[in-house]
Amino acid sequence: MKPSISIASDYVVLTTKNASFYYGYEVTINNMWCFEAKFNDEKVTIPVSKLGVKNGNVVECLLMGIGWILAKYKLQLDE
């Protein structure tokens, strides 16, 4: 399965064979939009206030969330 991406004004999704990454209105904590990652039977949710972006658009927020996941977890490609 090749990666796929969907972008709208209020959400963005990146889906791969082993992971999915989402930022937008469908996942919220205390009425704040969130970044959500699902991989290795884990789900990580980060509210926009913790992403470290200022007035970011949905793509910037998704990329920052993926950056946090890459910084925290040792993800690797299938061989």
TIKOLZA-634343 format. One record per residue (C-alpha): residue number from 1; z, y, x. Coordinates in steps of 0.05 Angstrom, whole numbers. Last residue first. Layout:
! residues N
+-----+--------+--------+--------+
!  nr !     pz !     py !     px !
+-----+--------+--------+--------+
! NUM !      Z !      Y !      X !
...
+-----+--------+--------+--------+
//
This chain:
! residues 79
+-----+--------+--------+--------+
!  nr !     pz !     py !     px !
+-----+--------+--------+--------+
!  79 !    104 !    -93 !    249 !
!  78 !    138 !    -53 !    195 !
!  77 !    152 !     18 !    216 !
!  76 !    222 !     41 !    232 !
!  75 !    278 !     81 !    200 !
!  74 !    341 !     94 !    239 !
!  73 !    379 !    137 !    190 !
!  72 !    412 !    205 !    198 !
!  71 !    358 !    249 !    230 !
!  70 !    301 !    215 !    192 !
!  69 !    339 !    225 !    126 !
!  68 !    352 !    298 !    142 !
!  67 !    278 !    309 !    159 !
!  66 !    258 !    275 !     94 !
!  65 !    302 !    324 !     57 !
!  64 !    271 !    383 !     94 !
!  63 !    202 !    357 !     77 !
!  62 !    219 !    351 !      3 !
!  61 !    250 !    421 !      2 !
!  60 !    188 !    451 !     35 !
!  59 !    143 !    415 !    -15 !
!  58 !    184 !    440 !    -75 !
!  57 !    183 !    512 !    -53 !
!  56 !    238 !    539 !    -10 !
!  55 !    279 !    601 !    -29 !
!  54 !    322 !    590 !     32 !
!  53 !    325 !    520 !     59 !
!  52 !    386 !    485 !     88 !
!  51 !    384 !    421 !     47 !
!  50 !    456 !    426 !     23 !
!  49 !    445 !    477 !    -33 !
!  48 !    384 !    437 !    -55 !
!  47 !    429 !    379 !    -74 !
!  46 !    421 !    316 !    -31 !
!  45 !    415 !    246 !    -63 !
!  44 !    411 !    183 !    -21 !
!  43 !    394 !    116 !    -53 !
!  42 !    399 !     53 !    -12 !
!  41 !    366 !    -16 !    -22 !
!  40 !    329 !     -6 !     45 !
!  39 !    297 !     59 !     19 !
!  38 !    305 !    108 !    -38 !
!  37 !    308 !    183 !    -22 !
!  36 !    328 !    238 !    -70 !
!  35 !    323 !    313 !    -61 !
!  34 !    361 !    351 !   -114 !
!  33 !    354 !    406 !   -166 !
!  32 !    419 !    441 !   -182 !
!  31 !    447 !    437 !   -253 !
!  30 !    513 !    409 !   -227 !
!  29 !    475 !    353 !   -192 !
!  28 !    403 !    344 !   -212 !
!  27 !    346 !    294 !   -207 !
!  26 !    288 !    305 !   -255 !
!  25 !    278 !    378 !   -235 !
!  24 !    250 !    367 !   -166 !
!  23 !    249 !    332 !    -99 !
!  22 !    229 !    260 !    -90 !
!  21 !    223 !    210 !    -32 !
!  20 !    204 !    137 !    -40 !
!  19 !    210 !     81 !     10 !
!  18 !    184 !     13 !     32 !
!  17 !    110 !     13 !     13 !
!  16 !    107 !     89 !     10 !
!  15 !    117 !    140 !    -44 !
!  14 !    121 !    216 !    -34 !
!  13 !    139 !    255 !    -96 !
!  12 !    139 !    330 !   -110 !
!  11 !    170 !    368 !   -168 !
!  10 !    169 !    433 !   -208 !
!   9 !    103 !    465 !   -191 !
!   8 !     68 !    398 !   -185 !
!   7 !     55 !    352 !   -126 !
!   6 !     42 !    277 !   -125 !
!   5 !     37 !    239 !    -59 !
!   4 !     15 !    169 !    -42 !
!   3 !     27 !    126 !     19 !
!   2 !    -20 !     67 !     29 !
!   1 !      0 !      0 !      0 !
+-----+--------+--------+--------+
//
